[in-house]
Amino acid sequence: MKAFLLSTTAAIAVTLAPASTLVAQETDTIVIGTDVDAGTLDPRLTRDTTASRTANLIYSGLVEISPNLEAVPELAESWESPDPQTIIFTLRPDLTFSDGSPLTAEDVVFTYETILDPDFNAPQRALYTPIDSIEAVDERTVQFNLSAPYAPLLSYLDMGIVSKAAVEGGTDIALEPIGAGPMKLAAWNSGSDIELEANENYWGTAPEIENVTLQIIGDNSARAQAFEAGDLDVVQSPLSPQDIERLADDDRFGNAIMAGLGVTYLNFNVSDPLLSDPEMRQAFAMLVDQDTIVNQIYQGVDEVAQSVLLPTSWAFDESISQPVFDPAAAVEKFGELGWTDTNGDGILDKDGEPLHVVLSTHSEDPNRVQSVEYLQAVFQSAGVDAEIQISDWPSFSTNYVQQGQHQIALLGWLNLVDPDRLLYAQLTTDGSTNWGGYSNPEVDALLEEGRSSLDQAERAAAYQGAAEILAEELPYYIISAQGYQLFYANDLPVEVEANPRGTLRGLIGLSD
């Protein structure tokens, strides 16, 4: 491949624990604990980690992202860039889907054209908008034509390719997926488990593990206890810190503990009248005790964050910093904005209205619940009438945050293989996952520059410029850069290869 189109993922520094060769037991099945049920098994529409990790087993993309965060050949055996706005992929010969039907360039075109269709409402559409058109040159050749050079593109082309014939023939692949990955769906018991079996039509080397069950156990500690009891073979992040420490000390289990590719953050709804002023968001940010949340509630498994740029990223700049914990300065800032305790009841008020705010998160993660409860106490001690709202993940994410109904929500982003992945869709005006309604034309321009430049130094400068503005305007307050933890039974019959993205192929005898 020529150097016109750069894969920037390889430049992200992530420390991987060495893979362990394990003493095999006689089994062809593993059971993996997961925290939430999948919302869909259509890879174009996934919004949760269980869905994306399951889809990664059922489907194959043009490329796969390796544990070192490099784009490596998958359905595409090779590619080239004759100029900065063109990339041509050559598919492997004789590819088929799990039902035995052929997979051709037309399926690739169909997959990406549907994602780019605004009416399809793909959550990751913004990752692909620089694609101007896709052409099936012949059955094995597909050409991507870009509206501008687009540095992160290869990082995003692991999207699972779907069957055009199946979709247009009426198959609901959200429930009956047909992919070209190493596994296929055997059964999906909603709210309980997802059962997968080896895909006999898989184009690559057959997985060593023939059957995979993803067991849904919402509570992190209950999931860890089920693992310790032998009911699960594998658990991974999210896990409670006290469980991580205990499991790491148990010689029955292998583990991989490393820097992750995610952040835990507060999403400020800037469309809310109370939070529309950046200075109000600054005041609330100064009530966020990152040290206690990260080092006590999360017991140091994550790292205190400074900005929207991950410390492991090539774009990180340690001089960029969000507001730090300073309750006295927060109260002073509120006072400057007209919020004072005129009634002597300990609650700040303005024009007869108390300073009331709702902090929200989801019930499946007890550490997030505890963090919100702690934030409530700190806010109240500073004169803020803070209410908390806890709901299950589907209600919290789909019906609340994604509808812009929140004020300050605690949640996270994963799979941040490039700065673009955290920033563009989330924080550009009209971005598809800009749930807080943030808009700044200067940030828009910097984020466009960050994805269109093919020079990494220029990209870094653009993202650092955006990060400086965001550290002041605070549509997001990044609490921590997440760690990633994987634990597995020592008698698994495979050599485990961990991936900081949390994908599962390294657990079934396939290298990611």
Secondary structure as GFF3:
##gff-version 3
##sequence-region A 1 512
A	DSSP	three_ten_helix	8	11	.	.	.	ID=ss1
A	DSSP	beta_strand	29	34	.	.	.	ID=ss2
A	DSSP	three_ten_helix	43	45	.	.	.	ID=ss3
A	DSSP	alpha_helix	49	58	.	.	.	ID=ss4
A	DSSP	beta_strand	63	65	.	.	.	ID=ss5
A	DSSP	beta_strand	71	73	.	.	.	ID=ss6
A	DSSP	beta_strand	76	83	.	.	.	ID=ss7
A	DSSP	beta_strand	86	91	.	.	.	ID=ss8
A	DSSP	alpha_helix	105	116	.	.	.	ID=ss9
A	DSSP	three_ten_helix	118	120	.	.	.	ID=ss10
A	DSSP	three_ten_helix	125	127	.	.	.	ID=ss11
A	DSSP	beta_strand	131	138	.	.	.	ID=ss12
A	DSSP	beta_strand	141	146	.	.	.	ID=ss13
A	DSSP	alpha_helix	153	156	.	.	.	ID=ss14
A	DSSP	alpha_helix	164	168	.	.	.	ID=ss15
A	DSSP	beta_strand	183	189	.	.	.	ID=ss16
A	DSSP	beta_strand	193	198	.	.	.	ID=ss17
A	DSSP	beta_strand	211	216	.	.	.	ID=ss18
A	DSSP	alpha_helix	220	228	.	.	.	ID=ss19
A	DSSP	beta_strand	234	236	.	.	.	ID=ss20
A	DSSP	alpha_helix	241	248	.	.	.	ID=ss21
A	DSSP	beta_strand	253	268	.	.	.	ID=ss22
A	DSSP	three_ten_helix	273	275	.	.	.	ID=ss23
A	DSSP	alpha_helix	278	285	.	.	.	ID=ss24
A	DSSP	alpha_helix	290	292	.	.	.	ID=ss25
A	DSSP	pi_helix	293	297	.	.	.	ID=ss26
A	DSSP	beta_strand	303	304	.	.	.	ID=ss27
A	DSSP	alpha_helix	327	336	.	.	.	ID=ss28
A	DSSP	beta_strand	349	350	.	.	.	ID=ss29
A	DSSP	beta_strand	353	354	.	.	.	ID=ss30
A	DSSP	beta_strand	356	362	.	.	.	ID=ss31
A	DSSP	alpha_helix	366	381	.	.	.	ID=ss32
A	DSSP	beta_strand	385	391	.	.	.	ID=ss33
A	DSSP	alpha_helix	393	394	.	.	.	ID=ss34
A	DSSP	pi_helix	395	401	.	.	.	ID=ss35
A	DSSP	beta_strand	408	413	.	.	.	ID=ss36
A	DSSP	alpha_helix	419	427	.	.	.	ID=ss37
A	DSSP	alpha_helix	441	452	.	.	.	ID=ss38
A	DSSP	alpha_helix	456	473	.	.	.	ID=ss39
A	DSSP	beta_strand	476	489	.	.	.	ID=ss40
A	DSSP	three_ten_helix	505	507	.	.	.	ID=ss41
###
